[in-house]
């Protein structure tokens, strides 16, 4: 069993964390079953967010009466102190606890600091002093904000997208966290579903002894796959290195990660899925991508207003309207000339 310690927090857990965003899509009974199974096999770190609808409630139900056995990280997207306290009290109630192990600012457009006028960091400090929050973290998709958070010395953990499709700049950020003693939590370790070889994904992240990957789990077979790596962690073989090299050649550059921060679209386009649909179909073949309902979603791209809102909100500075247009064209070709 491989362990990882999150920076100066003292939190040491198995190098497999449970990303609880997907459990909002399944029933409470199914979610509790998955969470109990993960815990029963050695997983003790669970990451959720106030933004993930009922995910916190399902975690609260699963670990009621055994709170001290697990570490729970959640997030607030509040923009001021009033919103912060509202989110914190709601999360504590949902999670059936009186403290949160790591409370994270959820992808803020700026790095909250004392005296910045938002009151966010002051509220976070007060919550920590009261014992409601044990460690202060931040999540982000923007390199500039992430670097500022590391350099500020105000945060104990950073959660940032990191997988084998990472750029050199991403890898520099990861090393920077190690050098400063800051815990690094890797989100989107499967790049939102574009990475289909979990062994390669695990082997890549295993090379970073200070990085804790969180795997988004919705189905028991997905959980079983990651649980199998606890006793038999994949090593970086030439075969897996070749998989990574091929995927990097195919995917590096202008592709949508599916984070959803471009949403909502004023034209009703499901941007976070439509802007990467052609890649999803080719890499994760599924009849579900070609149903009449899916075709109708893709057809909404024709209604694009070219207002630029999605492009201005993309943390990766992608030309989102261009990606939508390209994916629609590719999608129609995949349908072999059928009307779409």
N, C-alpha and C positions, 0 to 999 in steps of 0.2 A: 504494500500500500504506500503510494507516494504522497507525501505531505507538503503543504506550502504554507508559509506564514505571511500574512498580509502586513508588510512593513512593520511599523512600530506599534500596531494595534495589539499584538500578542495573540491574535486570532490565528490558530494553526488548524488547518482542516485538510481532508483528503482532496487531492487535486482533481476533483470533479464536483462542481457546484451545480445546483438545480436552478435553472432560469424559469421563473413561474409566470412569465407572460402568457405562454400558450394555454395554461390550464383555465384561463377565462373562457375558453371555447368548449370546455367539456363540463359534465355535470359535477356537482359537489361530491357525489359518491365516487365517481371515477377519479377525481382529483385527489381526494383523501387517500384512496387506494394507492395511487402513484407516489404520493408524498411519503406514506408509511413504508412503502417498499424501498424507496430511495434511502430513507433513514435506516431501515433494517439492514441495508447492505453497506453502510458506512458513510453515506452522504450526510453532512451536517450543516452545510451552508446553503441558504435559500434566498434568492433575490427576487423581489417583487417591486411594485410601485403603486402609489395612489391612483395613477393613470390607468392601471390595468383592470378596470371594472371590478369584478368580484374576486380577483386573485388573492388579495389580502385576506378576505373572509374565509376562503378555502384553506389557506395556510393556518389561520387562527383555529379553525375547526380541527385540522389535522394534528396540531401540536398543543392543543388545550390540555393542561395538566402535565406537560413535559417540556415547558418552555426552556428550562435550563439545559436541555439536552441538545439544542440546536442554536445556530446563529442565523438571525434574520436581518436582511438588509432591505430597506424600502426607500422610496424617493418621494420628494415633493416638487411639484412644478410651480409652486407659489412665486409670485413676483413682489410680494411685500410681507411684512411681519404678520399682519392680520391673517392673510392666506396661509402663511406658514403654520401658525398655531391651530388654525382650523384643520389643515391637512394632518398635522401631527396627532391631534386628539382623535380624528377619524381613524387614522391608521392604528393607533393603539387600541381603539375599540374593536376594529375589525380583526386585529391579530390576537386579541384577548390577552394582552400583556401590558405591563407598565413601563417597559423600556424597549428600545430598538437598538440592536447591536451596531449597525452602521446606518445612519440617516444621511441620504445623499440629495444634493440639489440636482434636479432632473433636467439635464441638457439646457442649462441657462444660456442665453445669448451673451452673457458677460460673466466674469468671475466674481461672485459675491465676496466682498471684503468689508471689514469694519469701516464705517464712515462713508460708504458709497451712496448713502441716501435711501437705499431700499429697506434697510433694517433687517435684511435676511440673515446676515452672518451674526449680528447681535442676538437675534432670536435663537439661532442655532446654539450659540454659546450658552445662553440662558437655559435652554433645554438640556444641554449637557451638564451644566452645574446642578440642575434639579434631578439628574439621574434618569431623565426620560430618554436621553440619547447617550450612547456610550462612546461612539466614534463618529467623526465628521467626514463625510465623503462628498464627492461630486462626480457626475457623469457628463460626458460630452461627446460630440461628434466633430467638434471643431478643433483643429490642432492649436490654433492661437489661444483659445480659451484654456485648453488642456495644459499647454506650456505655462500659462500664467498661473494656473492653479498649483502646478508643481513648484514653480519658483516662489510662490507666495509663502510657502511654509504653513499655510492655514489648514491644510487638508491632510487627513491620514490615508485616504484611499482615492484613487482615480479609477473610474470605470470608462473604458474607451474601446471602440471596435478594434479587434486584433485577431488576425487569422493568417493563414499562409498566403493570402492575397495582399498582405500589408505592403506598403511602400517603404522605401528607405527612411522617409521622414517619420512614419509610424514606428519603425523599429528604433529610431533614435529616441523617441518619446518613451518607449518601454525601458530602454537602458537608462534614461534620465531618472525615471522613477526608482530604479534599482540603486543608482548612485546616490540618490537623496534619501533613501530609506522609506519611500512612499509605497504603500500597497497598490498593486495593479490588478484590477479585475477585468478580464477580457470578455467583452460582450460580442455578439455576432461572430462567434468562433466558427460557425458554418456559413458565414456571410449571407444570412437570411435565406438559406436553403440552396444557394448556388453551389456550395461545396457538398458533394454527395458521397465523399469518402471520409467517413468519420475517423477511421484509423489514421489516415494521413493528417487530418486536422489535429488529432490528439498528439501524434508523434511530433508534429511541428511545435506545438505549444509546450510539450514536455522538455524542450530544449531551454526553456526559460524557467528557472527554478523559483522565481519570485512571482510568477504570473498565475492567477487563479482563473481558469476558464469556467464560464457559466453556460451550460447547454440548455437551450430551450426544449422542454419536453412536453409532449401532448399525448403520446401513445405509449403503451406499455412496451412494445417492441423497441421503440426508441430508447426508452430508459434501460432496457435489458442490454442494449448495445453498449451504452456507456458504463453500466455496472460491470460488464465483462472486462473492461479495461482496468478495473481496480486491482484485480489479482493478476491480470495478464496485460500490462500496459504495452501498446504497440511501440516498437523501436523504429528509429528512422532507417529503414532499409533502402537499398537502391531502388526497389520497386516503388516504394512510397515516395521517394525523392523524385522519381520520374513522373508520378501522378501529379505532384505539386508543380513540377516544371511545366507540364502540359497545360495545367489549369491556369497558371500564371501567364503563360503565353496567350491563352484564349481570352482571359478575363481582365487582365490589368488594363486600366485606362478608364474610359467613359462608360461606366455601368452603374445602374441604380442598385443601392444596397437594400432598398425596401424599408428604410427607417420610418417613413411616414411623416416626417416633419414638414413636408411640403403641403400636407393636407390641412383643412379641407379645400377642395377645388370648387370655385364658384360655378363651374360648368357641370359639376357632379361626376368628374372623371376619378376613378379609383387609381390615382397616380402611382402609389407605392407598389401596386401589382402590375398595372398596365405598362409602366415604363421599363419593365424587365421581363415581360411575358415571353418574348421569343427565346431568351436564354433559359427561362424556367422550363419551357416545353422541350428544348433540346437536351437539357441536362437532367431533368427529372420528369421523364415522360409520364403523362397522366391523361386519361380520357377526360378528367375534370377540367383541364385547361381548354377543351374544345367543345364543351357543351353549349347549347343555345344561350344559356345565361352568361357564360364566359364570353361568347361572341358579342352579346349585347353590351357587356361592359367595355370591350375593346372598341366597339362601334362608337361609344361615347366620345372617343378621341376626336371624332369629326366635329364635335361641338366646342373644341378648344377655342378659347377667346384670345389666346396669345397675350394675356394680360401681364404675364411675367411674374405673377405672385409666387408660383411654385419655384421658379428659378431663383428668385431673391431669397427664399427661405431654405434652399437646399444647403445643408452644412458641408457638402462636398463640391459646391460651386459647379454643379452639372447644368448643362443646357437641357433642362427637363422637357420643354416643348419639342426640341429636336429628337430627344430620346423617345418620346411618345409617338411621334410621327414615324420614326424608324421602326419601332416595335410593331406599330400597326401594319406597316408595309410587310414586314417579315411574317407577321401573324397570318395575314391574308395569303401569302405565298405558301405557308405551312398548310393552310386549309386547301391547298391545291386548286385555287381558282374559285372555291365556293364563295358565294356572296357573304360578306361579313360587315 
